[in-house]
Amino acid sequence: MEDTTSAKRAGSAADTEEDFSTVPTTTAASESGFEDLAISETDSNVRVAASNDTDTTSSPSGVNEAVPAAASARTPAEPASHTRADSTSLSTSSSGLVLFDLTDKPNGTACFSPHTVKTLLDLKLLNVGYERQRLTFVQVRNDLASRIADNVTVPALELSDGSHIVDSWNIAEYLERRHPDGHKLFGDSATKRLAAMLNQFGKTVLAPHIGPLAQKGVHGMLDEESKSYFAEVKIGKQRWAKVSNMGREERETHVQQAVAKLEVINAMLTCEGTDSTSGGGSASLIGASGGNGRSASRSRQPVWLAGGEQPTHADFVLFGWYVFTRAAGEKVAKEIWFAHKPIGRWVQAMLEWSGELAHDFV
């Protein structure tokens, strides 16, 4: 087997936007004795290289150059601004657009990264066609790094002109400005701010508790080469020893802490009295929409985080962490995400809206 250290290109152990091994969210140890999980090497809402940035020393050529400058959310009346490459890529066909995703083994289909889920659902909302290339951890660090940049992470999007956009937030902003219906991703500035807040909420508040619960499950589904890389390089031997030997009491502490952190989401879903406790399950939330997020009437409208008739990037940001939690097992996922009934109904609505994509969720 290849030495796993060879997979760690340019000193980077970050494959998805979060790096579980190097940059702590706080210098203090967590309540359970684990160091808090780290946040993204790009910090997601912080731009790597905007389209009007002429300094090419901070980012490899062609990476994130197509990302528009930070701006308020695009309104429905505001036309999309796009190039010829955008017109070719952003259609229902897969002409020229490639999404690099993370999976468990060569030719695998399992989807567990909270960050790639965001982009998959963004593309579904806008009905954008694309070629999906699912890569293992080792393939990201070797093959994709050679194709894009040494410190590349997934999700990464390749445009028809061969340029690339890395990081789910950058991809969302690109789609928002370039796609004709891109305004649907955020809707308005308040929703965009909500999505940005939830992006950080997931990485700095949920990850320290969901991460230790899910990592052992992720490790168990990987191919042998990726298992070695995941434990020894990405997580690190010392941290992996703690995670893999975590006791029942520590696991329960993480579960209860995650449930407590989600109380703010529960408050969001109930503050306007739009959540119904009359039963009917997720079918009553989706209504006669056939699972596409559009309700037959406002009385049967699904309760998305920002309201409205369809989910937005704010929903996708949080839902990615639900998918990641499933790697810890069905029991743990239910204990965390169905402890609050409104959140449980929101999860069910999101699963139905996701359609065929949900078949790949771990």
ChimeraX attribute file (.defattr): number of C-alpha atoms within 10 A of each C-alpha:
attribute: neighborCount
match mode: 1-to-1
recipient: residues
	/A:1	6
	/A:2	7
	/A:3	10
	/A:4	16
	/A:5	13
	/A:6	12
	/A:7	23
	/A:8	23
	/A:9	18
	/A:10	12
	/A:11	11
	/A:12	18
	/A:13	27
	/A:14	26
	/A:15	27
	/A:16	25
	/A:17	26
	/A:18	25
	/A:19	22
	/A:20	28
	/A:21	21
	/A:22	17
	/A:23	15
	/A:24	17
	/A:25	17
	/A:26	12
	/A:27	9
	/A:28	11
	/A:29	12
	/A:30	13
	/A:31	12
	/A:32	15
	/A:33	10
	/A:34	17
	/A:35	19
	/A:36	25
	/A:37	26
	/A:38	21
	/A:39	24
	/A:40	22
	/A:41	20
	/A:42	16
	/A:43	16
	/A:44	21
	/A:45	17
	/A:46	13
	/A:47	16
	/A:48	20
	/A:49	24
	/A:50	17
	/A:51	15
	/A:52	11
	/A:53	14
	/A:54	10
	/A:55	9
	/A:56	12
	/A:57	7
	/A:58	10
	/A:59	14
	/A:60	15
	/A:61	13
	/A:62	18
	/A:63	24
	/A:64	25
	/A:65	21
	/A:66	23
	/A:67	26
	/A:68	22
	/A:69	17
	/A:70	13
	/A:71	9
	/A:72	12
	/A:73	22
	/A:74	22
	/A:75	18
	/A:76	14
	/A:77	7
	/A:78	13
	/A:79	15
	/A:80	18
	/A:81	14
	/A:82	16
	/A:83	11
	/A:84	9
	/A:85	16
	/A:86	20
	/A:87	15
	/A:88	16
	/A:89	23
	/A:90	25
	/A:91	18
	/A:92	13
	/A:93	14
	/A:94	16
	/A:95	16
	/A:96	19
	/A:97	24
	/A:98	20
	/A:99	23
	/A:100	20
	/A:101	26
	/A:102	27
	/A:103	25
	/A:104	23
	/A:105	21
	/A:106	15
	/A:107	11
	/A:108	15
	/A:109	18
	/A:110	17
	/A:111	22
	/A:112	25
	/A:113	26
	/A:114	25
	/A:115	29
	/A:116	26
	/A:117	26
	/A:118	26
	/A:119	28
	/A:120	19
	/A:121	24
	/A:122	25
	/A:123	20
	/A:124	17
	/A:125	21
	/A:126	20
	/A:127	14
	/A:128	18
	/A:129	19
	/A:130	21
	/A:131	15
	/A:132	14
	/A:133	13
	/A:134	23
	/A:135	22
	/A:136	22
	/A:137	30
	/A:138	24
	/A:139	19
	/A:140	27
	/A:141	26
	/A:142	18
	/A:143	15
	/A:144	20
	/A:145	20
	/A:146	14
	/A:147	11
	/A:148	21
	/A:149	21
	/A:150	19
	/A:151	21
	/A:152	26
	/A:153	32
	/A:154	27
	/A:155	27
	/A:156	25
	/A:157	26
	/A:158	21
	/A:159	22
	/A:160	19
	/A:161	14
	/A:162	14
	/A:163	16
	/A:164	25
	/A:165	27
	/A:166	26
	/A:167	28
	/A:168	28
	/A:169	27
	/A:170	27
	/A:171	23
	/A:172	21
	/A:173	22
	/A:174	22
	/A:175	27
	/A:176	25
	/A:177	24
	/A:178	22
	/A:179	21
	/A:180	19
	/A:181	19
	/A:182	26
	/A:183	24
	/A:184	22
	/A:185	29
	/A:186	26
	/A:187	20
	/A:188	17
	/A:189	14
	/A:190	13
	/A:191	20
	/A:192	21
	/A:193	15
	/A:194	18
	/A:195	25
	/A:196	17
	/A:197	14
	/A:198	21
	/A:199	22
	/A:200	18
	/A:201	16
	/A:202	20
	/A:203	24
	/A:204	19
	/A:205	18
	/A:206	22
	/A:207	24
	/A:208	25
	/A:209	25
	/A:210	28
	/A:211	23
	/A:212	25
	/A:213	27
	/A:214	22
	/A:215	21
	/A:216	18
	/A:217	18
	/A:218	22
	/A:219	19
	/A:220	12
	/A:221	16
	/A:222	21
	/A:223	17
	/A:224	13
	/A:225	17
	/A:226	23
	/A:227	21
	/A:228	19
	/A:229	24
	/A:230	24
	/A:231	20
	/A:232	17
	/A:233	22
	/A:234	23
	/A:235	21
	/A:236	16
	/A:237	15
	/A:238	11
	/A:239	17
	/A:240	20
	/A:241	13
	/A:242	14
	/A:243	21
	/A:244	15
	/A:245	10
	/A:246	16
	/A:247	10
	/A:248	8
	/A:249	10
	/A:250	17
	/A:251	18
	/A:252	14
	/A:253	14
	/A:254	21
	/A:255	20
	/A:256	14
	/A:257	18
	/A:258	20
	/A:259	19
	/A:260	16
	/A:261	17
	/A:262	18
	/A:263	14
	/A:264	10
	/A:265	17
	/A:266	20
	/A:267	13
	/A:268	16
	/A:269	20
	/A:270	15
	/A:271	10
	/A:272	9
	/A:273	8
	/A:274	16
	/A:275	20
	/A:276	16
	/A:277	10
	/A:278	7
	/A:279	10
	/A:280	10
	/A:281	15
	/A:282	19
	/A:283	18
	/A:284	18
	/A:285	27
	/A:286	26
	/A:287	20
	/A:288	16
	/A:289	16
	/A:290	14
	/A:291	19
	/A:292	20
	/A:293	24
	/A:294	21
	/A:295	21
	/A:296	14
	/A:297	12
	/A:298	11
	/A:299	11
	/A:300	19
	/A:301	23
	/A:302	28
	/A:303	25
	/A:304	23
	/A:305	24
	/A:306	22
	/A:307	15
	/A:308	16
	/A:309	19
	/A:310	21
	/A:311	27
	/A:312	25
	/A:313	28
	/A:314	23
	/A:315	24
	/A:316	27
	/A:317	29
	/A:318	23
	/A:319	22
	/A:320	21
	/A:321	23
	/A:322	20
	/A:323	24
	/A:324	27
	/A:325	30
	/A:326	22
	/A:327	26
	/A:328	20
	/A:329	14
	/A:330	11
	/A:331	9
	/A:332	19
	/A:333	21
	/A:334	14
	/A:335	15
	/A:336	23
	/A:337	23
	/A:338	17
	/A:339	17
	/A:340	17
	/A:341	14
	/A:342	22
	/A:343	24
	/A:344	18
	/A:345	25
	/A:346	25
	/A:347	21
	/A:348	18
	/A:349	24
	/A:350	25
	/A:351	19
	/A:352	20
	/A:353	23
	/A:354	19
	/A:355	13
	/A:356	10
	/A:357	15
	/A:358	15
	/A:359	12
	/A:360	13
	/A:361	19
	/A:362	22
